[in-house]
């Protein structure tokens, strides 16, 4: 019998706000001392009342609009009751009855073509703290820095059916949320985590199988491996009776490549959801709604088409640039200065992206000035700085984004000289020092000329117009 996998995802995304969801503590505590970014409110002290961070609601609405959701004009917060040491109030403030956004749609594309994935809802909530297990001391420490950091949880319908689709869906979410600048969405940093709900059923059946949930998956590779393992485990249980499948929460061990039962899967009733009396309903009026709608960015596909039709870029160049909103911003700012979309795109793709890859930086980590890049491009196209030296300047800009290319070129001797007498002297010395190369070139070996050209350019430290140097070199050799 053939089977099909049915997958739904609950994706937790940390919002890029400065402060937490219900207090003014910093929401950014990565690498900070434990419990150094906390206050009585986010520690759940008795008598402390939460105050909703408006920016969190802004970002929740914006995320919902980017994912094609309906925005609830009145959204409320609820208590989700459960006990765990990293949850100081013994309940989580989340949204159950009236989440900020519902009924969305995300289009993905895989090797099998395009597919629509339905979004059930997006709700805002607070994060829990962090447990740090010290094996040496046989002790568990609790760090509340992360408590009340704002999250949105994006809940899909069970429309996914393979690891490839899950990867495409998560990548699409990351792209759209990054374009909207509401979240970093970096799994390696813990700012995007995923719960995978999976079941297996006979192919063609409309009845869902027994569901298992794998919690807090934090890498695409681990998610793919877990899906493959769980699919095989479910099919084996159905066909061979190796175990009785239960609705449960499981933990994925990426080292062993196996999942392990943690607890029987809770239902909504187990959490005893009820409206949080300490947090007033949030009413979104037309003015607020419209202001968020006006702030939405161009979607990647729209930007790609504009680059092709308005800027005259090829499809490949446009596709490369829209991989990241940071790349797009830098490209557009560079183009505004140098006025050549092709030159700006070439530098972005061949030089900027190469440095990012070499330094193991994601495209979204790009923080050089696009205007400065445009100025650098003008120095090259205006024959004021050679390309080799321009690359050195670009590398320096990555180290210090405040560098101004023209001033840096002048300070470091990178400005090309118009002194043809100096060029002729270097050419004369190079030709006289390598008569074999001269003879080879005269004998028809073009590479010999390029070898001499390279020696001259090295001696001139790249500060010479290549065409001027080549002309002088060929002219001098013809007279020898």
C-alpha positions in Angstrom: 0.0 0.0 0.0 1.2 3.5 -0.8 1.1 6.2 2.0 1.2 9.9 2.1 2.7 12.1 4.8 0.5 15.0 6.2 2.4 17.8 7.8 1.4 21.0 9.6 3.8 23.5 11.0 3.8 25.8 14.0 6.5 28.3 13.3 7.6 30.6 16.2 9.3 33.8 15.1 11.0 36.3 17.4 9.9 39.8 16.4 12.6 42.4 15.9 11.4 44.9 18.4 13.7 46.8 20.8 11.7 45.9 23.9 9.7 43.0 25.2 6.0 42.5 24.6 4.6 43.6 28.0 7.4 45.7 29.5 10.3 48.0 28.6 13.1 45.4 29.1 15.4 44.9 26.2 14.4 42.1 23.8 18.0 41.5 22.8 19.9 39.6 25.4 21.9 37.2 23.3 25.3 36.6 25.0 24.3 38.8 28.0 24.7 37.8 31.6 21.9 35.5 32.8 18.9 37.3 34.3 20.3 40.8 33.4 17.4 41.8 31.2 14.5 41.2 33.5 12.1 43.2 35.7 9.3 42.4 38.1 6.8 42.4 35.2 8.5 39.9 32.9 9.4 37.8 35.9 5.8 37.3 36.8 5.9 39.1 40.2 2.6 39.5 42.0 0.8 42.8 41.4 2.7 43.7 38.2 0.5 44.6 35.3 1.5 44.0 31.6 1.4 46.9 29.1 1.1 45.8 25.4 4.0 47.0 23.2 2.3 48.7 20.2 5.2 47.8 17.9 4.5 44.1 18.5 1.0 44.6 17.3 2.3 46.6 14.3 4.6 43.7 13.4 1.9 41.1 14.0 -0.4 42.9 11.6 2.4 43.4 9.0 3.3 39.7 9.1 -0.3 38.8 8.6 -0.7 41.1 5.6 2.5 39.7 4.1 1.1 36.2 4.4 -2.3 37.1 2.9 -4.2 36.9 6.2 -7.4 38.6 7.4 -6.6 41.0 10.2 -8.9 40.8 13.2 -9.8 44.4 14.1 -10.3 43.4 17.7 -7.6 41.1 19.0 -7.3 39.8 22.5 -4.8 38.1 24.8 -5.4 34.9 26.8 -3.8 32.8 29.5 -2.4 29.4 28.5 -1.9 27.6 31.8 0.9 25.1 32.3 3.8 24.7 34.7 7.4 24.6 33.7 10.4 26.1 35.6 11.2 28.6 32.8 7.6 30.1 32.9 7.7 32.3 36.1 3.9 33.1 36.2 2.9 29.4 35.5 1.0 30.6 32.5 1.9 32.0 29.1 0.2 35.1 27.8 -0.8 34.2 24.2 -3.8 34.5 21.9 -6.4 31.8 21.5 -9.9 33.3 21.0 -9.1 36.3 18.8 -5.6 36.1 17.2 -4.2 39.1 15.3 -4.5 37.3 11.9 -6.3 34.4 10.4 -7.0 32.5 7.1 -3.8 33.3 5.1 -2.2 31.7 2.1 1.4 31.2 1.1 2.5 30.0 -2.4 5.5 27.7 -2.5 7.4 26.2 -5.4 9.2 22.8 -5.4 10.4 20.4 -8.0 6.8 19.3 -8.4 5.6 22.8 -9.2 3.6 25.5 -7.3 1.4 24.8 -4.3 -0.7 26.9 -1.9 -0.3 26.4 1.8 -3.1 27.7 4.0 -2.3 29.6 7.1 -4.8 28.9 9.9 -3.7 31.8 12.1 -0.9 34.1 13.4 -1.0 34.9 17.0 1.2 37.1 19.2 2.6 35.7 22.5 5.5 35.9 24.9 8.5 33.6 24.9 9.5 31.6 27.9 12.8 31.6 29.7 15.7 29.3 29.1 16.8 26.3 31.2 20.6 25.7 31.3 21.5 22.1 32.3 24.9 21.9 34.0 26.0 18.2 33.9 29.1 18.8 36.0 27.1 20.3 38.9 24.1 18.1 38.3 22.1 21.3 38.4 19.7 23.2 36.1 19.9 27.0 36.0 17.0 29.2 34.9 17.7 32.3 32.8 14.7 34.7 32.5 16.3 37.1 29.9 14.2 35.6 27.1 11.0 35.7 29.1 8.4 37.9 27.5 10.5 38.4 24.3 7.7 39.0 21.7 6.9 36.1 19.3 4.4 35.4 16.6 3.3 31.8 16.0 2.4 31.0 12.4 0.1 28.0 12.3 -0.4 26.3 9.0 -3.1 23.9 8.0 -1.9 20.3 7.3 -1.2 21.1 3.7 2.4 20.0 3.5 3.4 16.5 2.4 7.2 16.3 2.1 10.5 17.6 3.6 11.0 19.5 0.3 7.7 21.3 0.7 8.5 22.1 4.3 11.8 23.6 3.4 10.3 25.7 0.6 7.5 26.9 3.0 10.0 27.9 5.7 12.3 29.7 3.2 9.3 31.6 1.8 8.2 32.7 5.3 11.8 33.9 6.1 11.9 35.9 2.9 8.6 37.6 3.3 9.1 38.4 7.0 12.6 39.7 6.3 11.3 41.9 3.5 8.8 43.3 5.9 11.6 43.9 8.4 9.6 42.4 11.3 12.0 39.5 12.1 15.5 38.2 11.7 14.2 34.6 11.1 17.6 33.0 11.8 17.3 29.5 13.0 20.9 29.4 14.0 20.3 32.3 16.4 17.1 30.8 17.8 14.9 33.6 16.4 12.9 31.1 14.3 11.9 27.7 15.7 9.5 25.1 14.3 7.1 22.5 15.7 6.4 19.8 13.2 3.1 18.0 13.4 3.1 14.8 11.3 0.9 11.9 10.5 0.7 9.2 7.8 -2.4 7.9 5.9 -3.1 5.7 2.9 -2.7 7.6 -0.3 -6.0 9.1 -1.4 -7.6 9.0 2.0 -9.1 12.1 3.5 -8.9 10.8 7.1 -5.9 12.1 9.1 -3.7 9.5 10.9 -2.3 9.6 14.4 -0.4 12.8 14.9 3.0 13.2 16.5 4.5 16.6 17.2 8.2 17.3 17.2 9.0 20.4 19.3 11.5 23.3 18.8 13.2 22.2 15.6 15.9 24.7 14.9 17.6 23.8 11.6 16.3 22.9 8.1 18.5 19.8 8.0 17.2 18.5 11.3 13.7 19.1 10.2 14.2 17.1 7.0 15.8 14.2 8.8 13.1 14.2 11.4 10.3 14.1 8.8 12.0 11.2 7.0 12.4 9.3 10.2 8.9 9.9 11.5 7.3 9.0 8.2 9.2 5.7 8.2 8.3 5.0 11.8 4.6 5.6 11.2 4.5 3.4 8.1 6.4 0.6 9.9 3.9 0.8 12.8 0.9 0.7 10.5 2.2 -2.2 8.3 4.1 -4.3 10.7 2.6 -3.5 14.1 5.9 -2.6 15.6 4.2 -0.1 18.0 0.9 1.4 18.8 0.9 5.0 17.5 -0.2 7.6 20.0 -0.9 11.3 19.7 2.2 12.6 21.5 4.9 15.1 21.7 8.4 13.8 20.7 11.9 15.1 21.0 14.3 14.8 18.0 17.9 13.7 18.8 19.8 15.0 15.8 23.0 13.1 16.8 21.3 9.7 16.9 18.9 10.5 14.1 15.9 9.3 16.1 12.9 10.8 17.9 11.8 9.9 21.4 8.4 10.2 23.2 8.3 13.1 25.7 4.7 13.2 26.8 1.2 12.5 25.6 0.0 15.3 23.3 -2.0 18.0 25.2 -5.3 19.2 23.9 -6.6 22.8 24.2 -8.6 21.8 27.2 -5.5 20.8 29.1 -4.2 24.4 28.8 -7.4 25.9 30.3 -7.4 28.9 28.0 -9.3 32.0 29.3 -9.1 35.7 28.6 -6.3 37.5 30.4 -8.1 40.1 32.6 -4.8 42.1 32.9 -4.5 42.8 29.2 -7.2 44.9 27.5 -8.4 44.0 24.0 -6.5 45.8 21.2 -8.8 47.6 18.8 -7.3 48.3 15.4 -9.1 51.2 13.8 -9.0 52.2 10.1 -6.2 54.7 10.5 -3.9 52.2 12.2 -4.8 49.4 9.7 -4.2 51.7 6.7 -0.8 52.9 8.0 0.5 49.4 8.3 -0.9 48.5 4.9 0.9 51.5 3.4 4.2 50.4 5.0 4.2 47.0 3.2 7.3 46.4 1.0 7.3 45.3 -2.6 7.1 41.5 -2.8 10.2 39.8 -4.1 8.5 38.8 -7.4 7.3 42.4 -8.0 10.8 43.7 -7.3 12.3 41.1 -9.7 10.0 42.1 -12.5 10.7 45.8 -11.9 14.4 45.2 -12.1 14.0 43.4 -15.4 11.6 45.9 -17.0 12.7 49.2 -15.6 16.4 48.6 -15.0 17.1 46.3 -17.9 18.6 43.5 -15.8 18.7 40.0 -17.0 16.5 37.4 -15.2 19.5 35.7 -13.5 20.8 39.0 -12.1 17.4 40.0 -10.8 16.8 36.6 -9.2 20.2 36.8 -7.4 19.4 40.3 -6.0 16.0 39.5 -4.6 17.3 36.8 -2.4 17.6 39.3 0.4 16.1 42.7 1.1 19.5 43.8 2.2 21.0 43.0 -1.2 18.1 44.9 -2.8 18.6 48.0 -0.7 22.3 48.1 -1.3 21.8 47.6 -5.1 19.2 50.3 -5.4 21.2 52.8 -3.4 24.3 52.0 -5.5 22.3 52.4 -8.7 21.0 55.8 -7.5 24.6 57.1 -7.4 26.4 55.4 -10.3 23.3 55.4 -12.6 24.2 52.1 -14.2 22.0 49.2 -13.1 24.3 46.7 -14.9 27.4 47.9 -13.1 25.7 48.0 -9.8 24.3 44.4 -10.3 27.7 43.1 -11.4 29.4 44.5 -8.3 26.7 43.1 -6.1 26.8 39.7 -7.5 30.4 39.2 -8.3 32.1 41.1 -5.5 29.7 41.9 -2.6 28.2 38.4 -2.5 31.6 36.8 -2.9 32.9 38.6 0.2 29.7 37.7 2.1 30.2 34.0 1.2 33.9 34.1 2.1 33.2 35.5 5.5 30.3 33.1 6.1 27.9 35.9 6.4 24.2 35.6 5.4 23.0 38.1 2.7 20.8 39.8 5.4 24.0 40.6 7.4 25.1 43.0 4.7 25.6 46.5 6.2 27.8 48.4 3.8 26.5 51.7 2.4 24.9 51.3 -1.0 25.7 54.9 -1.7 29.4 54.3 -0.9 29.3 51.3 -3.3 27.9 53.5 -6.0 30.7 56.0 -5.4 33.3 53.2 -5.6 31.8 52.0 -8.9 32.1 55.5 -10.3 35.8 55.6 -9.3 36.3 52.4 -11.4 34.2 53.4 -14.4 35.8 56.9 -14.4 39.3 55.3 -14.5 40.3 56.8 -11.2 40.8 53.6 -9.3 41.7 50.2 -10.8 39.4 47.3 -10.2 42.0 45.3 -8.2 42.4 48.2 -5.8 38.6 48.8 -5.8 38.2 45.3 -4.4 40.6 46.2 -1.6 38.5 49.2 -0.8 35.3 47.2 -0.8 36.9 44.7 1.6 37.8 47.6 3.9 34.2 48.9 3.7 33.1 45.5 5.1 35.4 46.0 8.0 34.4 49.6 8.5 31.1 50.6 6.9 31.8 54.4 7.5 34.7 54.4 5.0 34.3 56.9 2.1 35.8 55.3 -1.0 37.3 58.5 -2.6 39.0 59.6 0.6 40.2 56.1 1.3 41.6 55.7 -2.2 43.5 59.0 -1.9 44.8 58.1 1.6 46.1 54.7 0.5 47.6 55.7 -2.8 45.0 53.9 -4.9 44.2 56.8 -7.2 45.4 56.1 -10.8 48.2 58.3 -12.1 48.1 60.1 -15.4 51.9 60.2 -15.5 52.6 58.4 -18.7 56.3 58.9 -18.2 56.2 56.7 -15.1 54.3 54.1 -17.0 56.8 54.1 -19.8 59.7 53.7 -17.4 58.0 50.7 -15.8 57.3 49.2 -19.2 60.9 49.7 -20.3 62.2 47.9 -17.2 59.8 45.0 -17.6 60.6 44.5 -21.3 64.3 44.6 -20.8 64.2 42.2 -17.9 62.3 39.5 -19.8 63.5 39.3 -23.5 62.0 35.7 -23.7 58.5 37.0 -23.1 59.0 39.7 -25.7 60.2 37.1 -28.2 57.3 34.8 -27.4 54.8 37.6 -27.9 56.3 38.5 -31.2 56.1 34.8 -32.1 52.3 34.9 -31.6 51.9 33.9 -28.0 49.4 36.4 -26.6 49.8 35.0 -23.0 53.4 36.4 -23.0 52.0 39.9 -23.4 49.6 39.4 -20.5 52.5 38.2 -18.3 54.4 41.4 -19.0 51.2 43.4 -18.5 50.7 41.7 -15.1 54.3 42.5 -14.0 53.8 46.2 -15.0 50.5 46.5 -13.2 52.0 44.9 -10.1 54.9 47.4 -10.2 52.4 50.2 -10.6 50.3 48.8 -7.7 47.3 48.8 -9.9 47.3 52.6 -10.2 47.1 52.8 -14.0 44.4 52.7 -16.6 44.7 49.2 -18.0 44.0 50.3 -21.6 46.7 53.0 -21.4 49.2 50.5 -20.0 48.4 48.0 -22.7 48.8 50.5 -25.4 52.1 51.8 -24.1 53.4 48.2 -23.7 52.5 47.1 -27.2 53.9 50.2 -28.7 57.2 49.8 -26.8 57.6 46.1 -27.7 57.0 46.9 -31.4 60.1 49.2 -31.3 62.3 46.7 -29.6 
